[in-house]
Amino acid sequence: MTTERIPPPVIGDERAMLRGFLDYQRATLAMKCDGLSDEELRRRSMPPSTLSLLGLVRHMAEVERAWFRRVMGGEDVPLVWSDEGDYQVAYDASGATRSQAFAAWQAEVEHARRIELRTPSLEVTAHAARWEQDVSLRLVMLHVLLEYARHNGHADLIREGVDGTVGA
């Protein structure tokens, strides 16, 4: 599988820029996983860490679900892999498969896109229990974008450790 990664816009309104950069970061994570077997995707970064490329995909499914569905969408849904709300559980992908992790992640990305598109303004707020305050769609999009950027840095290093692939 080869991931198509469309460059983000260099000119546009704030929402189009946020959407474009978020989609670029989403595609970057998928691209870092291209061409690897389930075993390679589960390979851990270094002991004692449970962090792997597949674990990052699972974690980002949780992040998308939490911020878009639970916060902005107001949905009362549990996390994908943890009934206790523990985001770290997703990192342990020792029994996971590409198809399972990517299906969950892509479903959450699609939910997030629908919620973002139907929200009329970046100024719309919702309550974020984690922070015990209201947050705007703008903050949610920025927060998720920064989560991807941070974890894509981890993905760069993990991928290099798996098969030597570096770059973009």
C-alpha positions in Angstrom: 0.0 0.0 0.0 1.3 3.4 -0.9 -0.2 6.4 0.9 -1.0 9.5 -1.0 0.1 12.5 0.9 -1.2 15.8 -0.4 0.9 18.8 0.7 -1.0 21.2 2.9 -2.1 24.6 1.4 0.3 27.5 1.6 -2.5 30.0 1.2 -6.0 29.8 2.6 -8.3 30.7 5.4 -7.5 29.4 8.9 -9.9 26.5 8.8 -8.6 25.3 5.4 -5.0 25.6 6.7 -5.8 23.6 9.8 -7.7 20.9 7.9 -4.9 20.7 5.3 -2.1 20.4 7.8 -4.0 17.9 9.9 -4.7 15.7 6.9 -1.0 16.0 5.9 0.1 14.8 9.3 -2.5 11.9 9.2 -1.1 10.8 5.9 2.4 11.1 7.2 1.7 8.5 9.9 0.1 6.2 7.3 3.1 6.7 5.0 5.6 5.7 7.8 3.8 2.4 8.0 3.7 1.7 4.3 5.3 -1.6 3.1 5.8 -3.1 6.5 4.5 -6.5 7.7 2.4 -6.8 10.9 5.4 -8.1 12.7 7.5 -5.1 11.6 4.7 -2.7 12.6 4.6 -4.2 16.1 8.4 -4.0 16.5 9.1 -1.9 19.7 11.3 1.1 19.7 13.5 0.1 22.6 13.1 -1.8 25.8 11.2 -1.3 28.1 9.0 0.9 25.9 5.9 -0.7 24.2 5.9 2.0 21.6 5.7 0.7 18.0 4.4 2.1 14.7 1.2 0.0 15.2 0.9 1.4 18.7 1.1 4.9 17.4 -1.7 4.2 14.9 -3.8 2.8 17.8 -2.9 5.8 20.0 -3.9 8.3 17.3 -7.3 6.5 16.9 -7.8 7.2 20.6 -6.8 10.8 20.2 -9.1 11.4 17.3 -12.0 9.7 19.1 -11.4 11.5 22.4 -11.1 15.0 20.9 -13.5 15.0 18.1 -16.2 12.5 19.1 -16.1 12.8 22.9 -15.3 16.5 23.3 -16.6 18.2 20.1 -19.3 15.7 19.3 -20.5 15.2 22.8 -20.6 11.4 22.3 -20.6 9.2 25.3 -18.3 6.5 23.8 -15.5 4.6 25.5 -11.9 4.7 24.2 -11.3 2.1 21.5 -8.8 -0.1 23.5 -9.3 0.9 27.1 -12.5 0.8 29.2 -10.6 2.7 32.0 -9.7 5.6 29.8 -6.0 4.8 29.7 -4.4 6.1 26.5 -1.2 4.2 27.1 -3.0 0.8 26.6 -3.1 1.6 22.8 0.7 1.7 22.6 1.0 -2.0 23.4 0.2 -3.5 20.0 1.8 -6.9 20.7 -1.4 -8.8 19.6 -2.6 -6.2 17.1 -2.8 -6.4 13.3 -2.5 -3.7 10.7 -6.0 -4.4 9.5 -7.5 -4.0 13.0 -5.5 -0.9 14.0 -5.9 0.9 10.6 -9.6 0.1 10.4 -10.2 1.7 13.9 -8.0 4.7 13.1 -9.5 5.4 9.7 -13.0 5.1 11.2 -12.1 7.7 13.8 -10.5 10.0 11.2 -13.7 9.8 9.2 -15.8 10.6 12.3 -13.5 13.5 13.1 -13.8 14.9 9.5 -17.6 14.7 9.7 -17.7 16.5 13.1 -15.3 19.2 11.9 -17.2 19.8 8.7 -20.6 20.1 10.4 -19.3 22.4 13.1 -20.1 25.9 11.8 -17.2 27.8 13.2 -13.7 27.3 14.8 -15.2 29.4 17.7 -17.7 26.7 18.6 -16.9 25.3 22.1 -17.5 22.1 23.9 -16.5 20.9 27.4 -13.2 19.1 27.7 -13.5 17.2 31.0 -9.8 16.4 30.9 -9.0 20.0 31.1 -12.1 20.9 33.1 -13.0 23.8 30.8 -14.6 24.6 27.5 -12.4 24.4 24.4 -13.0 25.6 20.8 -12.9 23.6 17.6 -9.7 25.6 16.8 -8.0 24.3 19.9 -9.1 20.7 19.2 -7.8 20.8 15.7 -4.5 22.4 16.8 -4.1 19.9 19.7 -4.7 16.9 17.4 -2.4 18.4 14.8 0.4 18.8 17.4 -0.2 15.2 18.7 0.4 13.9 15.1 3.5 16.1 14.6 5.0 14.9 17.9 4.2 11.2 17.3 5.3 11.4 13.6 8.7 12.3 15.0 8.6 9.1 17.0 7.4 7.2 13.9 10.5 8.5 11.9 12.8 7.0 14.5 10.9 3.7 14.8 10.7 3.3 11.0 14.5 3.9 10.7 15.0 1.2 13.4 12.8 -1.3 11.6 14.3 -1.1 8.1 16.5 1.9 7.7 14.0 4.1 5.9 14.4 7.7 6.7 13.0 11.0 5.4 9.7 12.8 4.7 
